[in-house]
């Protein structure tokens, strides 16, 4: 599955500035809800990625929810107060048979 996530605040550099926090959020989520990463590109205000979910498990929304929550929580713990950390998810699939 191909995803594009954009910060609501276009023009922000939050994702590259807080890349370690994002990496931790993804790693913790993968432990809890495994998924394969085929490709991942992080840009200042959005990211693109290709995932492979386990057979019979199409719950990408739960995984994204966990990643976004952990990312936001991690920034709060680090006392980083971004002005905008809302996300917009755009999913682009490649057919009904994709995993």
N, C-alpha and C positions, 0 to 999 in steps of 0.2 A: 504494500500500500504506500502510495506517495502522499506526503503531507507538506503543506506550507503553513507555518504559524507566524503571524505578524503581531508585533506589539501594537496596541491601539495608538500609541504615541509614535507615529512615523518620524524618523529622523533621530530617534534616541540611539545611544550606543550601549544601552543596558546589557544586551546579550553578550557582547564581546568583553565589556568591562567586568561582568559577573560570570565569566565562562566557567570558573571553577565551581561555583554554586550550581550552575546548570548541569555540569558533568556529574556532580554528586546526586542531584535530583534524578537524573536519568539512571545512574548506576543503582541507586536504592530502589527505584521502581522496577528495574529489570530483575532484581533479586526476588521481589515480591510477586511480580507478574511478568515472567520471561517473554522476551521478544527478540528477534534478530535484527541487527542493524546492517542493512546492505549499503547505505550511503547516508551521510549527514553533512550538511553545510550550515555553518552558523555565520550570519552576517549581523551587523550592528543592531538592526531593529526587526529582523525576521530570520527564520530558519527554514530549510528544506530538508526532508529526510525520506528515506525509503525503508520501511520495516517489513519483516516477515513475522507474522503472528503464528503461534502454534496451531497445528491442525485442529479444527473444531472450535477455536477460540477467536472470535472476531471483535472482541471488546476493546477496541482502540480508545474509545472515549474514557473508559476507566483509567487506562494508562496515562493518557494526556492529562486528565484531571489530577492524578497523583503527581505527575511531573510538575505541572504548573503550581500546585499547592506547595510542594516541597521547595521549589525554586523561590516562591514568594516568602515562605517561612524562613528559609535559609538567609535571605537578604534581611529580614527583620531581625534575626538573631545576630547578624553581623552589624546591625544598626545602620544598614543602608536603607535609605528611604527614597525609593524611586518615585518620581512624580506620577508615572503611569506604568503599571505592570499588568494591565489587562491584555488579554490575547485574543486574536481572531484566528480561528482554525479554518483552513481550506483543505479539503481532502479531494484528491484526484485519484480515482481508481483506474485500474487497467482491465476491467472485465469482471464478470460475476464469479469466475473461478479463482480469483486471486486469494491468497492467504495472507 
